[in-house]
Amino acid sequence: MTLEEFSKLDTSFNESMFLTKINNMFIKYLTAIMMDKLDEVKHFISEEIYNNGLEIIEDAKNNNTRHMYDELNVKESKIISITEEKNAYEIEVFLESRYMEYYISLDNGNYVSGNNHSRINVNYNLTLTKKKNTKEQNIVKKCPGCGAPLSVNTSGKCEYCGTTYNQEDYDWVITKIEKLN
C-alpha cells in the first residue's frame, strides 16, 4: 500500500510526526536497556521486544557490566512499506542510528570492552503495528483509570493512580527490531 492510500484510510496520519515519534521511541528503548529501566518503555513495545531487551540487560549483568549506547541519535528514518493485515496495519521503517556501543563495569563504572571512542552508524528495520479498531484519543492523552493527563513518553504509567496506559489500544507499537549491520 502506498503512503497516499494509507493516508486516505487514516486521515490523522502525518508522516513526519510518525517518524519523529518512532525515532524517540527507538532512542528511549535503547536508553531503557542502558539504564535497566525497561518497564518505562513497556507500553510501546511488544512483549517479544521487551523480552529481548531483558536478555540484553541480563547478559550484561551476568558479566557484571552495563551495556552502554553513548551519544545515541537517529541520523535518518524513512517508511519502507505499509501493509494492511486483517486486524491491523503494519509499517516498516528503515532507521539509521549513530552511537558508541560498549560495556562498563557495574562495580566501578570503568570501561570494559567495545567502542567508546567514536560513534558508528548502525542500521535497523523496525516494524510497527497499529490495531484497526484503536480507541480515539485526544492530543492530550488521559489516564483510562482516573482521567488525569498522561505523559506517555516518560513511562506509560499514571503518576496519580498507577494505571498502565496500554498504547496498543490507541497507537503504534514496535513489534520488531532488526539490526542490519
ROMI-354285 format. One line per field, with one value per residue: residue number from 1; chain; x negated, y negated, z negated of N, C-alpha, C in turn. Coordinates in Angstrom, 1 decimal, m for minus. Each point is the difference from the previous one (the first is absolute). Layout:
! ROMI-354285
nr c(NUM/...)
kette c(A/...)
n_xx c(X/...)
n_yy c(Y/...)
n_zz c(Z/...)
ca_xx c(X/...)
ca_yy c(Y/...)
ca_zz c(Z/...)
c_xx c(X/...)
c_yy c(Y/...)
c_zz c(Z/...)
! end
This chain:
! ROMI-354285
nr c(1/2/3/4/5/6/7/8/9/10/11/12/13/14/15/16/17/18/19/20/21/22/23/24/25/26/27/28/29/30/31/32/33/34/35/36/37/38/39/40/41/42/43/44/45/46/47/48/49/50/51/52/53/54/55/56/57/58/59/60/61/62/63/64/65/66/67/68/69/70/71/72/73/74/75/76/77/78/79/80/81/82/83/84/85/86/87/88/89/90/91/92/93/94/95/96/97/98/99/100/101/102/103/104/105/106/107/108/109/110/111/112/113/114/115/116/117/118/119/120/121/122/123/124/125/126/127/128/129/130/131/132/133/134/135/136/137/138/139/140/141/142/143/144/145/146/147/148/149/150/151/152/153/154/155/156/157/158/159/160/161/162/163/164/165/166/167/168/169/170/171/172/173/174/175/176/177/178/179/180/181)
kette c(A/A/A/A/A/A/A/A/A/A/A/A/A/A/A/A/A/A/A/A/A/A/A/A/A/A/A/A/A/A/A/A/A/A/A/A/A/A/A/A/A/A/A/A/A/A/A/A/A/A/A/A/A/A/A/A/A/A/A/A/A/A/A/A/A/A/A/A/A/A/A/A/A/A/A/A/A/A/A/A/A/A/A/A/A/A/A/A/A/A/A/A/A/A/A/A/A/A/A/A/A/A/A/A/A/A/A/A/A/A/A/A/A/A/A/A/A/A/A/A/A/A/A/A/A/A/A/A/A/A/A/A/A/A/A/A/A/A/A/A/A/A/A/A/A/A/A/A/A/A/A/A/A/A/A/A/A/A/A/A/A/A/A/A/A/A/A/A/A/A/A/A/A/A/A/A/A/A/A/A/A)
n_xx c(m0.9/0.4/m0.8/0.2/0.0/m1.1/m0.5/0.5/m0.6/m1.1/1.1/m0.2/m0.4/m1.2/m0.6/m0.1/1.2/0.4/m0.8/0.4/1.2/m0.2/m0.6/1.0/0.9/m0.7/m0.2/1.2/0.2/m1.0/0.5/1.2/m0.5/m0.5/1.2/0.2/0.7/0.0/0.4/m0.9/m0.4/0.4/0.5/m1.2/m0.3/m0.1/0.7/m0.1/0.3/1.0/0.3/m0.2/0.6/0.9/m0.1/0.0/0.9/0.7/m0.2/0.3/1.1/0.3/m0.4/0.9/0.7/m0.1/1.1/m0.9/0.8/m1.2/0.4/1.1/0.1/1.0/m0.8/0.8/1.2/0.5/1.2/m0.1/1.0/1.2/0.4/1.1/0.2/0.5/m0.7/m1.1/m0.7/m0.9/m0.9/m0.8/m0.9/m0.7/m0.9/m0.7/m0.6/m0.4/m1.0/m0.5/m0.4/0.1/m0.8/0.7/m0.9/0.8/m1.1/m0.6/0.8/m1.1/m0.6/0.8/0.9/m0.3/0.8/m0.9/m0.5/0.7/0.9/0.8/0.2/1.2/0.3/1.3/0.8/1.0/0.8/0.9/0.8/1.1/0.7/0.9/0.3/m1.1/m0.1/0.9/m0.9/0.1/m0.3/0.7/m0.9/1.1/m0.2/0.0/m0.8/m0.7/m0.4/m1.1/m0.6/m0.3/m1.2/0.5/m0.6/0.5/1.2/1.1/m0.4/1.2/m0.5/1.3/0.4/m1.0/1.1/m0.3/m0.5/0.9/m1.1/m0.1/0.8/m1.0/m1.2/m1.1/m0.4/m1.2/0.1/m1.0/m1.2/m0.5/m1.1/m0.3/m0.8)
n_yy c(1.2/m1.0/m0.9/m0.3/1.3/0.1/m1.1/0.6/1.1/m0.6/m0.8/0.6/0.8/m0.3/0.1/m1.3/m0.2/0.9/m0.5/m1.2/0.5/0.6/m1.1/m0.7/0.8/m0.1/m1.3/m0.1/0.8/m0.5/m1.2/0.5/0.6/m1.1/m0.6/1.1/m0.6/1.2/0.0/m1.0/1.0/0.8/m1.2/m0.2/1.1/1.0/1.0/0.4/m1.2/0.0/1.2/m0.4/m1.1/0.8/0.7/m1.1/m0.5/1.2/0.0/m1.3/0.1/1.0/m1.0/m0.4/m0.2/m1.2/0.3/m0.7/m1.0/m0.4/m1.2/0.6/0.1/m0.5/0.5/1.1/m0.2/1.1/m0.2/1.3/0.5/0.1/0.9/0.6/0.3/1.1/m0.1/m0.2/m1.2/0.3/m0.7/0.2/m0.2/m0.6/0.4/m1.1/0.7/m0.8/0.8/m0.1/1.2/0.0/0.6/m0.3/0.0/0.9/0.6/m0.5/0.4/0.7/m0.5/0.9/m0.3/0.2/m0.8/m0.6/0.1/0.8/m0.8/1.0/0.2/0.2/0.9/m0.4/1.1/m0.8/0.9/m0.8/0.3/m0.3/0.3/0.6/0.6/m0.8/m0.2/m0.9/m0.9/m0.9/m1.2/m0.4/0.9/0.7/0.1/1.3/m0.1/m1.1/0.0/0.2/m1.2/0.7/0.2/0.6/m1.1/m0.2/0.6/m0.5/m0.5/0.0/m1.2/0.0/1.0/m0.1/m0.4/1.2/m0.9/0.7/m0.4/1.4/m0.5/m0.8/0.6/m0.4/1.2/0.0/0.8/m0.7/0.4/m0.2/0.3/m1.0/m0.7)
n_zz c(0.0/0.7/m0.3/1.2/0.4/m0.7/0.5/1.0/m0.4/m0.3/0.0/m1.2/1.0/m0.6/1.2/0.1/m0.5/0.9/1.0/m0.4/m0.1/1.1/0.5/m0.6/0.5/1.2/m0.1/m0.4/1.0/0.8/m0.3/0.1/1.1/0.4/m0.4/0.6/0.8/0.4/m1.2/0.1/0.8/m1.0/m0.2/0.6/m0.7/1.0/m0.4/1.3/0.4/m0.9/0.4/1.3/m0.4/m0.7/1.1/0.7/m0.8/0.1/1.3/0.0/m0.8/0.8/0.8/m0.9/1.1/0.5/0.8/0.7/0.2/0.3/m0.3/m0.5/1.3/0.6/1.0/0.3/0.4/0.6/0.5/m0.2/m0.9/0.5/m0.9/0.6/m1.3/m0.5/m1.1/0.8/m0.2/1.0/m0.7/1.1/m1.0/0.9/m0.9/0.2/m0.9/m1.0/m0.4/m1.2/0.3/m1.3/m0.8/m1.1/m0.9/m0.5/m0.2/1.1/0.9/m0.1/1.1/0.7/0.9/1.3/0.7/m0.8/1.3/0.8/0.5/0.1/1.3/m0.5/1.0/0.0/0.0/m0.1/m0.6/0.4/m1.0/0.6/m1.1/0.8/m1.1/0.2/m1.3/0.1/0.3/m0.9/0.4/m1.0/m0.3/m0.3/m1.3/0.4/m1.0/0.0/1.3/m0.8/0.4/1.1/m0.4/1.1/0.3/m1.3/m0.2/0.3/m1.1/m0.4/m0.2/0.3/0.9/0.8/0.6/0.6/0.7/0.6/0.5/m0.1/m1.0/0.1/0.0/0.6/0.2/m0.6/1.1/0.6/m0.5/1.2/m0.6/0.9/m0.8)
ca_xx c(0.9/m0.8/0.2/1.2/1.1/0.1/0.5/1.5/0.6/m0.3/m0.1/m0.8/m1.4/m0.9/m1.2/m1.2/0.3/m0.2/m1.4/m0.6/0.4/m0.7/m1.3/0.0/0.2/m1.2/m1.0/0.5/m0.2/m1.4/m0.4/0.5/m0.9/m1.3/0.3/0.7/1.3/0.8/1.5/0.4/0.4/0.8/1.3/0.0/m0.7/0.6/m0.6/m1.2/m1.1/m0.2/m0.8/m1.3/m0.7/m0.4/m1.1/m1.2/m0.3/m0.4/m1.4/m1.0/m0.1/m0.7/m1.5/m0.3/m0.2/1.2/m0.1/0.1/0.3/m0.4/0.2/1.0/1.0/0.5/m0.4/1.0/1.0/0.9/1.0/m0.3/1.2/1.2/0.9/1.2/0.3/1.4/0.4/m0.9/m0.9/m1.4/m0.9/m1.4/m0.8/m1.5/m0.5/m1.5/m0.4/m1.5/m0.3/m1.2/0.6/m1.1/0.4/m0.8/0.1/1.0/m0.7/m0.7/0.3/m1.1/0.1/m0.4/m0.2/0.9/m0.5/0.3/m0.8/0.6/1.3/0.1/1.4/0.7/1.2/1.0/1.3/1.0/1.4/1.0/1.3/1.1/1.3/0.9/1.1/m0.5/0.9/m0.3/m0.7/m0.3/m1.4/m0.4/0.5/0.5/0.0/1.2/0.4/0.5/0.2/m1.0/m0.9/m1.2/m1.2/m0.4/m1.4/m0.9/0.0/1.2/0.8/0.6/m0.6/1.0/0.7/m0.9/0.6/m0.9/0.5/m0.3/m0.1/0.6/1.4/0.2/m1.0/m1.0/m0.8/m1.1/0.2/m1.2/m1.2/m1.0/m1.3/m0.4/m1.5)
ca_yy c(m1.2/m1.3/m1.0/m0.8/0.8/0.2/m1.3/m0.1/0.9/m0.6/m1.4/m0.7/0.4/m1.0/0.8/m0.6/0.2/1.4/0.3/m0.6/0.8/1.3/m0.3/m0.2/1.3/0.8/m0.5/0.3/1.5/0.3/m0.7/0.8/1.1/m0.5/m0.4/1.1/m0.6/0.5/m0.1/m1.3/0.0/1.2/m0.3/m0.2/1.1/1.3/0.9/0.5/m1.1/m0.2/1.1/m0.2/m1.0/0.6/0.9/m0.9/m0.5/1.1/0.5/m1.0/0.2/1.3/m0.3/m1.1/m1.2/m0.8/m0.2/m1.4/m0.6/m1.4/m1.0/0.6/m0.8/0.5/m0.8/0.0/1.0/m0.1/1.1/0.9/0.6/0.0/1.1/0.1/1.3/0.2/m0.9/m1.0/m0.5/0.1/m0.9/0.3/m1.3/0.1/m1.0/m0.1/m0.6/m0.2/0.1/0.8/1.2/0.6/0.5/m0.5/0.8/m0.4/m0.3/m1.3/m0.9/0.0/0.7/1.4/0.4/m0.7/m1.2/m1.2/m1.1/m0.7/0.5/0.7/0.1/1.3/m0.1/0.9/m0.1/0.0/0.2/m0.6/0.5/m0.7/0.7/m0.7/m0.5/m0.8/m1.0/m1.4/m0.7/m1.4/m0.4/0.2/1.4/0.1/1.3/0.7/0.3/m1.2/m1.2/m1.0/0.0/0.9/m0.3/1.4/0.0/0.2/1.3/0.7/0.3/m1.2/m0.4/m0.3/1.2/1.2/0.8/0.0/m0.4/1.1/m0.7/0.9/m0.3/m1.4/m0.5/0.8/0.8/0.6/1.4/0.7/m0.8/0.8/m0.6/0.4/0.1)
ca_zz c(0.0/0.1/m1.1/0.4/m0.3/m1.5/m0.5/0.2/m1.0/m1.3/0.3/m1.0/0.1/0.5/0.1/m0.8/m1.4/m0.3/m0.1/m1.2/m1.1/0.1/m0.4/m1.5/m0.6/0.1/m0.9/m1.3/m0.2/m0.3/m1.3/m1.0/m0.2/m0.7/m1.4/m0.6/m0.3/1.2/m0.3/0.4/1.4/0.3/0.6/1.4/0.7/m0.2/m1.0/0.6/m0.1/m1.4/m0.5/0.6/m0.8/m1.3/0.3/0.1/m1.3/m0.9/0.5/m0.5/m1.4/m0.3/0.2/m1.0/0.8/0.5/1.5/0.2/1.3/m0.4/1.1/0.9/0.7/1.3/1.1/1.0/0.0/1.1/0.1/1.1/0.5/m0.8/0.3/m0.7/m0.4/m0.3/m1.1/m0.3/1.0/m0.4/0.8/m0.2/0.1/0.0/m0.9/m0.1/m1.3/m0.2/m1.4/m0.4/m0.8/m0.8/m1.3/m1.2/m1.2/m1.0/m1.3/m0.1/1.2/0.9/1.3/0.0/1.4/1.0/0.6/m0.7/0.5/1.1/0.3/1.3/0.6/m0.2/0.7/m0.5/0.5/m1.1/0.4/m1.0/0.2/m0.6/0.2/0.8/m0.9/m1.2/m0.6/0.2/m1.1/0.2/0.0/m1.4/m0.3/m1.3/m0.7/0.1/m1.4/m0.8/0.9/m0.1/1.2/m0.1/0.8/0.4/0.4/m1.1/m0.6/0.3/m1.3/m0.6/m1.2/m1.0/m0.5/0.3/1.1/1.2/1.3/1.0/1.2/1.0/0.2/0.6/0.9/0.6/m1.0/0.7/m0.1/0.5/0.2/0.7/0.2/1.4/0.1)
c_xx c(m0.9/0.3/1.3/1.3/0.3/0.6/1.5/0.7/m0.1/m0.3/m0.8/m1.5/m0.8/m1.4/m1.2/0.3/m0.2/m1.5/m0.7/0.4/m0.8/m1.5/m0.2/0.2/m1.2/m1.1/0.4/m0.2/m1.4/m0.4/0.6/m0.8/m1.3/0.2/0.7/1.4/1.0/1.5/0.5/0.4/0.9/1.3/0.0/m0.9/0.7/m0.7/m1.3/m1.2/m0.4/m0.9/m1.4/m0.8/m0.4/m1.2/m1.3/m0.4/m0.6/m1.4/m1.1/m0.2/m0.8/m1.5/m0.4/m0.2/1.4/m0.3/0.2/0.3/m0.3/0.1/0.9/0.9/0.5/m0.4/1.0/1.0/1.0/0.9/m0.4/1.2/1.1/0.9/1.2/0.2/1.5/0.4/m0.9/m0.7/m1.5/m0.8/m1.4/m0.8/m1.5/m0.5/m1.5/m0.3/m1.5/m0.2/m1.3/0.6/m1.1/0.6/m0.9/0.3/1.1/m0.7/m0.6/0.3/m1.1/0.4/m0.5/m0.3/0.9/m0.6/0.5/m0.7/0.7/1.4/0.0/1.5/0.4/1.4/1.0/1.2/0.9/1.3/0.9/1.4/1.1/1.3/0.9/1.1/m0.5/1.0/m0.4/m0.7/m0.2/m1.5/m0.6/0.5/0.4/m0.1/1.3/0.6/0.7/0.3/m1.0/m0.8/m1.2/m1.1/m0.5/m1.4/m1.0/0.1/1.2/0.8/0.5/m0.7/0.9/0.6/m0.8/0.5/m1.0/0.8/m0.4/0.0/0.6/1.4/0.2/m0.9/m1.0/m0.8/m1.2/0.1/m1.2/m1.1/m1.0/m1.2/m0.6/m1.5/m0.6)
c_yy c(m1.2/m0.9/m0.8/0.9/0.2/m1.3/m0.2/0.9/m0.6/m1.5/m0.8/0.3/m1.1/0.6/m0.6/0.2/1.5/0.4/m0.6/0.8/1.3/m0.2/m0.1/1.4/0.9/m0.4/0.3/1.5/0.3/m0.6/0.9/1.3/m0.4/m0.3/1.1/m0.5/0.4/m0.2/m1.4/m0.1/1.1/m0.3/m0.2/1.0/1.3/0.8/0.6/m1.0/m0.2/1.2/0.0/m1.0/0.5/1.0/m0.8/m0.4/1.1/0.6/m0.9/0.2/1.3/m0.1/m1.2/m1.3/m0.6/m0.3/m1.5/m0.3/m1.5/m0.9/0.5/m1.0/0.8/m0.9/m0.2/1.1/m0.2/1.2/0.8/0.6/m0.2/1.1/0.0/1.5/0.1/m1.0/m1.1/m0.5/0.2/m1.0/0.5/m1.3/0.4/m1.2/0.1/m0.8/m0.1/0.0/0.7/1.1/0.7/0.5/m0.7/1.0/m0.5/m0.4/m1.4/m0.9/m0.1/0.7/1.4/0.5/m0.8/m1.3/m1.2/m1.3/m0.8/0.6/0.8/m0.1/1.4/m0.1/1.1/0.0/0.2/0.3/m0.5/0.5/m0.9/0.7/m0.9/m0.6/m0.7/m1.0/m1.4/m0.6/m1.4/m0.2/0.2/1.4/0.0/1.4/0.7/0.3/m1.2/m1.2/m1.1/0.0/0.9/m0.5/1.4/0.1/0.3/1.4/0.8/0.4/m1.4/m0.3/m0.2/1.3/1.2/0.9/m0.1/m0.3/1.0/m0.7/0.8/m0.3/m1.3/m0.4/1.1/0.7/0.6/1.5/0.8/m1.1/0.9/m0.8/0.5/0.2/0.1)
c_zz c(0.0/m1.2/0.3/m0.3/m1.5/m0.6/0.2/m1.0/m1.4/0.2/m1.0/0.1/0.6/0.0/m0.9/m1.5/m0.4/m0.1/m1.2/m1.2/0.0/m0.4/m1.5/m0.7/0.0/m1.0/m1.4/m0.3/m0.3/m1.3/m1.1/m0.3/m0.7/m1.4/m0.8/m0.5/1.1/m0.3/0.4/1.5/0.4/0.7/1.5/0.8/m0.3/m1.1/0.4/m0.1/m1.5/m0.5/0.6/m0.8/m1.3/0.2/0.1/m1.4/m0.9/0.5/m0.5/m1.5/m0.4/0.2/m0.9/0.8/0.3/1.5/0.2/1.5/m0.2/1.3/1.1/0.7/1.3/1.0/1.1/m0.3/1.1/0.0/1.3/0.6/m1.0/0.5/m0.9/m0.3/m0.3/m1.1/m0.3/1.3/m0.5/0.9/m0.4/0.3/0.0/m0.9/m0.1/m1.3/0.0/m1.6/m0.2/m0.9/m0.7/m1.4/m1.1/m1.2/m0.9/m1.4/m0.1/1.2/1.0/1.3/m0.1/1.5/0.9/0.5/m0.7/0.4/1.2/0.3/1.3/0.4/m0.2/0.6/m0.6/0.9/m1.2/0.6/m1.1/0.5/m0.7/0.4/0.8/m0.8/m1.2/m0.5/0.4/m1.2/0.4/0.1/m1.4/m0.4/m1.5/m0.5/0.1/m1.4/m0.6/0.8/m0.1/1.3/m0.2/0.9/0.3/0.5/m1.1/m0.6/0.5/m1.2/m0.5/m1.3/m1.2/m0.5/0.3/1.2/1.2/1.3/1.0/1.4/1.2/0.3/0.7/1.2/0.5/m1.1/0.9/m0.2/0.5/0.2/0.6/0.2/1.3/0.1/m1.4)
! end
